[in-house]
């Protein structure tokens, strides 16, 4: 059996979950041009490249090679030890320019920074000009059908760019990264011949090799999920040099298996980074002058670092009261409360946020820590998804409406003035009008400060796809969604009105997009705050008048509000520590 066939066959084997899957499909360079129409010299060069690569592939890794790799899952690819069918020189970027486009959630923003860090070390350059790019990589999302359609449309636009590429330049390579690559795999290569590489969320280390394979005229993909990949040793490169905040990935994957969700199938099982590597990254961000970090994960508060043996005999996870899981209780490891405590101690002037959590993982020790630490934002994202217990059961969320509301009350008692946000899905399988009205009433009862609301989009591979019927008509989904959005905005405006007349600490991000004479930033609750760009007093030096700069903390007295934005006038520049006397 050919080594490639062995690898493809190995996809079905659980123990090989961390083995790179290499899919090579022979495709003609300049596929739109008949070979007879090409200059003979060009054909000879192309044939020579094909023969050279084919000979190296034939003498390349055997099936035993991949078995050995599987037996040592912690081993990472080494640039100085290339696969047998490539040379070290072929893995280098040679200053080719990479253009990265990011779609979807904050995890994809962080993935973009990880991918760029890996490519930068391999000798690639970054460009923000699409026209001068030699490699175009789209970091994609699969959470809803609309997200994938956006990528298909973008590929159609890029096709013309690739077709018109001058032959005097190096060939343009186009790659699909992330969740869409993971979900659709070779369907993308079959449907769009212009796509050269696919890399799933756990395969970014393999990007230099995939691009090297593409340079030989082949399509290449690595979309196997890993049981241990966290990119703990890869320091993400911030994509915005003027940024005041950053995302720090602390765990990957999800074990919740909610019936509607594709994430466990595109990002794999839960695994957490070692606490030490997270703290190192946060310290470096603090040294760079950043004032806010957001701890990221698909299920961020289920964090469990089991890398240190002495903590692996600890007790089971404490769940929120009235909540359950779809998996067996997990034993041992350093938990989210420990991590949050350690991160908040790195820099008292750096604000800490986290997203996206699951309501089941809010034990009292986490709530108490949020309440006690000035630099942990008093803002919690609490995805409800529905206000109907019947629908929540069909979603396999692990709680009832009553348990969710009890948690809401407990959080507000534990953290006075806390800002709450949530996610909701309109028109899930079997949702009745009564179920919908229960969601409407939940929105009114809780009065969230922020919300993210979407119509249900069925995804293949999910439990809902196999066991439930997508029986709510599209027009009904959209009507219910509009009703939810309207109610959310009404209630958010009421909730935000409580801020009028109050003084709030705001981290300045830059100028407002709507007015060059205004600045914008975010308060502790993550709401956008707009205020005039004027000279102001510095609390540490009252004799000096300054203008607020990105990264400064300022005190703003709120004068008006909407469902999504606060406005006010700025009082002074301050520090996070000194602000507690005013807020």
Secondary structure as UniProt FT lines:
FT   HELIX           3..10
FT   TURN            11..12
FT   HELIX           14..16
FT   TURN            17..18
FT   STRAND          25..26
FT   TURN            29..32
FT   HELIX           35..37
FT   HELIX           40..58
FT   HELIX           63..70
FT   TURN            73..74
FT   TURN            79..80
FT   TURN            84..85
FT   HELIX           89..91
FT   TURN            94..95
FT   STRAND          97..102
FT   HELIX           106..121
FT   TURN            122..123
FT   STRAND          125..126
FT   HELIX           130..132
FT   STRAND          135..140
FT   HELIX           145..163
FT   TURN            167..168
FT   STRAND          173..178
FT   HELIX           179..184
FT   HELIX           186..191
FT   TURN            193..194
FT   STRAND          197..199
FT   TURN            201..202
FT   HELIX           204..206
FT   HELIX           207..214
FT   TURN            215..217
FT   STRAND          218..222
FT   TURN            232..233
FT   TURN            241..242
FT   STRAND          245..249
FT   STRAND          251..252
FT   TURN            259..260
FT   HELIX           263..267
FT   STRAND          271..272
FT   HELIX           275..287
FT   TURN            288..289
FT   STRAND          292..296
FT   TURN            298..299
FT   HELIX           300..302
FT   STRAND          304..305
FT   HELIX           309..311
FT   TURN            312..313
FT   TURN            321..322
FT   STRAND          334..335
FT   HELIX           336..346
FT   TURN            348..349
FT   STRAND          351..355
FT   HELIX           359..361
FT   HELIX           364..372
FT   TURN            374..375
FT   STRAND          379..381
FT   HELIX           389..395
FT   HELIX           401..414
FT   TURN            416..417
FT   STRAND          419..426
FT   TURN            429..430
FT   HELIX           433..446
FT   STRAND          450..455
FT   TURN            460..461
FT   HELIX           463..467
FT   HELIX           474..497
FT   TURN            498..501
FT   STRAND          503..511
FT   TURN            516..517
FT   STRAND          518..522
FT   TURN            524..525
FT   STRAND          528..532
FT   STRAND          535..538
FT   TURN            539..540
FT   STRAND          541..547
FT   TURN            550..551
FT   STRAND          553..561
FT   STRAND          565..574
FT   HELIX           576..579
FT   TURN            580..582
//
